Amino acid sequence: MLVGVGLGPGDPELLTLRAVRLLKEAAAVFVPGNLAYDLVRPYRPDAVILEFPMTSDEDYIRECLEENADAIAPKAKDGLVVFGIIGDPNFYSTFSRLCEVIGEHYPEVAFATEPGISSITAFASVANVPVAGGFFVSDGSGLESRIFMKVRKPAALAASLKAEGYSEFVLVERMYMPEQQVYRGDDLPEESNYFSILFARRSGA
């Protein structure tokens, strides 16, 4: 299995306890660059640095992704492999693109992620900016997804979002708590817990 592990925004003290445990337990650890390597080095000095170019040349990016997939997949077939990445592996990260390529060439490899402190939440602390109400986050591209917190009537909310072109829905209640529940698609409850998050994505996004 290949697990994308968030390493946080760059401060070694902001690695999670779970991240440290997985780094220690993994059969192999890969990282995309020296900054990530410096964060994992105290736990895995044998971590392998892979090249992920910062360029707009999609052909070259694809070539590097395929080379890195070939390096990672053989080890991930037989044991736990960690890919440590700055921030959170599910937010604007290289890990999702890497998984797409590995999935094409090595469909037998399973994937999972472990969250890290993202730049979005770290910014509020560093800048001392409390955030309340709705806010918009973008990497420069158009609005494809929306996240709603404290969703009390998820089925009704999803119905209203469908009229705006949203078709993919995921609701998580009481995340990381013993009573955690995950609902997908149209299988959303009428009422939901205060500790809930609804994810919505547009058709074709």
Secondary structure as GFF3:
##gff-version 3
##sequence-region A 1 205
A	DSSP	beta_strand	2	6	.	.	.	ID=ss1
A	DSSP	three_ten_helix	12	14	.	.	.	ID=ss2
A	DSSP	alpha_helix	17	25	.	.	.	ID=ss3
A	DSSP	beta_strand	28	31	.	.	.	ID=ss4
A	DSSP	alpha_helix	34	40	.	.	.	ID=ss5
A	DSSP	beta_strand	48	49	.	.	.	ID=ss6
A	DSSP	alpha_helix	58	78	.	.	.	ID=ss7
A	DSSP	beta_strand	81	85	.	.	.	ID=ss8
A	DSSP	alpha_helix	94	105	.	.	.	ID=ss9
A	DSSP	beta_strand	111	114	.	.	.	ID=ss10
A	DSSP	alpha_helix	119	126	.	.	.	ID=ss11
A	DSSP	beta_strand	145	149	.	.	.	ID=ss12
A	DSSP	alpha_helix	154	162	.	.	.	ID=ss13
A	DSSP	beta_strand	166	173	.	.	.	ID=ss14
A	DSSP	beta_strand	181	184	.	.	.	ID=ss15
A	DSSP	beta_strand	196	202	.	.	.	ID=ss16
###
